[in-house]
């Protein structure tokens, strides 16, 4: 008897179509977050910065302030607020350290870790200083 195809890779939680939908939702949320930051006077320096230790959704600058932004999209803004785990925070901080190693001119900048929460039918919510590097 043939096994039903899930469309996903063995051992993966989501079928391929669900992963693709989640990826598109994430890109849309990042677009909304970038637009919000631009409206607030930030300049987008990088998007989706990846390194072996983690990923930063958006790196933005406003004058001397360098901001590493985590974007979270959920069905409700409150759910998005609770979705940044301690493990994710550590990975974002590690990715920020990799960013600084690759961009030594930024090392003397004022820095902050922000979050932007995105949900359907709601304005994105920017949380400056959402967490601290430990």
N, C-alpha and C positions, 0 to 999 in steps of 0.2 A: 504494500500500500504506500503510495507516495505521500510525503509530508507536505502540508500546505506551505506555500511560500509566503513569508512575511515581508519580503522585499528588503530585508535588512541583512546585515552580516551576522553570522552565528555569534551568540553571546552578547549582542547589542540589545538594549532595552527597547528601542524604537525601530519600526520599519523605516525604510529609506524615505518614504513619502512624509512621514512625521518629522524626520530629521530635516528634510528639505524645508518643510513649513516652518519649523522652529528657526532654521537659519535665516529664512526670509523675514520672519518676525523680528529677529535680532537686528538684521540690517536696517529694517524700517525704524526700529526704536533708536538705533544709533544715528540715523539720519535726523530724526526728530530732536535728539539730544544735541547734535551738532548745530542744528538751526537755532535752538534755544541759546546755546553758548555764543554763537555769532551775534544774536540779538542783544546779548548782554555785554558785547564788546570784546569777547575773546577771539583769538586767532587760533584756528585748528592747526596744530603742528603735525599731528599724525593720527591715523585711525588704525585700529586693529594691530597695534604693535605686538609682535609675538617674539618670544625667546624660549629657550628650553625650560625656564622656570615658571613661565606664566604668560599672561596676555593683558594688555591694557586696551580698553575699548577706544578711548580718546585721550590724546595728550593735547592740552590747550595752554595758551599763554595769554595773559592780560597784563601788559607792562612787565614788571619784574617777577610776577607770580606765574609759576609753572604748576599746572593742575593735571593730575592723573585721574581720569574719570571712569568709573564703572557704571555701565548702563544696564538697568534691569527692567525687563518687560514682563508683566504679569496681568492677570485678569483685573486686578484691583491694585491701586497704588500702595495700600497697606501691605498686601502680599509681597509686592516688589521690595518694600523696605526691609522685610524680614528675610529676604532671600540671599543676602550677602553673608556667607558663612565665614567663620574664623579661618578656615582653610583657604577660601578664596582671597581673603584679605592678605594672608601671608604670601600667596602667589602674586597678587597685584604689587605688593611691596617689593618682592624679589624681582618682578619685571621692571619696576621703577628703578631699582638699583642697576639692572642691566641697561636700561635706557640711559641712565647717567654715565655709566661706563662707556657707552657708545657715543655719547654727546657730552664730553667733558665741559664744554662751554656753559652747559645748564647747571653744573654742579653748585654754582654759587647763587642760584636762583632761590627765591622764597618758594616753598613747595607745599602742596596740599593734596589730599585725597578726597575727591568728591564722588557723589553718586547722583545719577539722574534716573528717576523712576518714571516708567511709561506704562500707561494702561489705556485700553480703548475708551473713547468718549470722555477722556480727562486730559487736562493740560499736563504736560510733563512737569515733574517736580524736581527742582535742583536742590540738592542738600550739600552745601559747602562744608568741607571738613567732616565728611560722613564718618571717617575713621582716621586713626593715627597710625603711623608706622611705629612698630615696637622694636 
